[in-house]
Amino acid sequence: MYNTFGVKANSLYFEDADTLSELINILKNPLYQNVDKFILGGGSNVLFTQDFNGLVIKISLKGINVEKEDENNVYVKAYAGEIWDDLVSYSVEKGYGGFENLSGIPGLVGATPIQNIGAYGSEIKSSFESLEAININTGETRFFNLDECKFGYRDSVFKNELKNQYVVVSVLYKLSKKPIINLSYKALKDYFDLIKNNNPTILDVRNAVIKIRSEKLPDTIKFGTAGSFFKNAIISKDKFEILQKNYPDVPFFLEENEKYKIPTGWLIEKAGFKGQRYGNCGVYEKQALVLINFGGATGLEVFEFSKLIQDKVKSIFDIDIEREVVVI
Ligand SMILES: Cc1cc2nc3c(=O)[nH]c(=O)nc-3n(C[C@H](O)[C@H](O)[C@H](O)COP(=O)(O)OP(=O)(O)OC[C@H]3O[C@@H](n4cnc5c(N)ncnc54)[C@H](O)[C@@H]3O)c2cc1C
């Protein structure tokens, strides 16, 4: 099973690309010319609700190397099939700052710019320099810089106008030789306050993030999950004022352009779903943003449950919550 939700699904064709030339040969293969294609990394952000009637290409290209460096920065290139957290571990060991808050996120390097992964007050776009990708239809190589990726909250050009058009082959990240510790995320700051460490290193931050994550997230050996199933809700000022009037305890973060970010986990909890079971799936008891497969759930079952949650949240709060997970 190539997905962390642990749901069963088959594809018509399956290929594993270990090298760039293998990937190009797969894309050129006449058998696959008029066939739908899905690029798979670690399968930690997908939900298969049905069999895929096309070609799944698993990306396994490996390699990490320093491309260039100057007094302040080091530019590390990693191939798409590298395990993301191995790259974080490598960088922290070398003393390069930028990735430490993103420790412990499952999945592979190639998906990091697709999703603009984020956690604990950091997003990949802050350490992103450029990426190399192959056009799925033409086989041509194209480089994308920061602006061209159009990063947003768990979003990029690859989920919008260039959806299903490029395979990310490698990513070039810009890391700092003089790391600046980012404790903007409250849980992280509280952690270091509690242990009275007011001068943490990037290794301390990595270890703290891994510890906090292990307490908040389900054990992926026991349960199927894709982490946060929904994105946090971004709402207008008008809508926020109504919400706050009805629920004075609503947590929020002020965003750009007078928008408000509302933790969707809070909305789901208020709607009564936290810890609730629906057939073989449910909402994780410690974090309502996380849906889990207790064993034997189908992708469709999880999807239907997620629809139920969306409808109830909409009917109570008049807020549309969007899935973060890619649904097939
Ligand atoms: C327990 C758990 C905790 C998590 N915590 C976080 C978190 O804190 N923050 C966060 O941001 N995410 C989190 N996630 C979600 C997930 O780990 C990330 O989104 C991750 O980047 C997905 O990587 P992947 O390789 O598994 O991608 P996949 O799930 O395989 O694919 C995700 C999407 O990216 C596309 N894709 C993958 N590789 C490529 C490529 N090389 N080229 C083109 N397209 C590609 C796929 O087609 C798909 O659309 C969590 C998931 C789990 C299971």
The ligand as an ORCA input file, in Angstrom:
! r2SCAN-3c Opt
* xyz 0 1
  C       1.117     12.056     10.413
  C       1.210     13.137      9.351
  C       1.573     14.427      9.727
  C       1.671     15.448      8.765
  N       2.050     16.694      9.161
  C       2.175     17.682      8.251
  C       2.600     18.988      8.643
  O       2.898     19.255      9.792
  N       2.691     19.946      7.670
  C       2.402     19.685      6.365
  O       2.525     20.597      5.540
  N       2.008     18.446      5.965
  C       1.876     17.456      6.871
  N       1.461     16.211      6.479
  C       1.083     15.973      5.067
  C       2.213     15.401      4.198
  O       3.204     14.804      4.980
  C       2.859     16.476      3.332
  O       1.885     17.114      2.535
  C       3.953     15.887      2.424
  O       4.675     16.925      1.807
  C       3.410     14.949      1.355
  O       4.538     14.313      0.766
  P       4.408     12.956     -0.036
  O       5.728     12.701     -0.663
  O       3.872     11.887      0.840
  O       3.349     13.381     -1.149
  P       2.167     12.521     -1.747
  O       1.119     12.316     -0.700
  O       2.670     11.313     -2.434
  O       1.608     13.541     -2.849
  C       0.978     14.745     -2.470
  C       0.709     15.588     -3.739
  O       1.950     15.998     -4.298
  C       2.088     15.490     -5.628
  N       3.501     15.090     -5.771
  C       4.233     14.317     -4.942
  N       5.507     14.220     -5.380
  C       5.565     14.948     -6.525
  C       6.598     15.240     -7.469
  N       7.844     14.769     -7.327
  N       6.287     16.009     -8.543
  C       5.035     16.484     -8.733
  N       4.023     16.239     -7.873
  C       4.286     15.490     -6.798
  C       1.134     14.322     -5.728
  O       0.727     14.122     -7.071
  C      -0.003     14.808     -4.836
  O      -0.823     15.694     -5.554
  C       1.372     15.164      7.410
  C       1.013     13.857      7.039
  C       0.946     12.851      8.001
  C       0.594     11.452      7.570
*
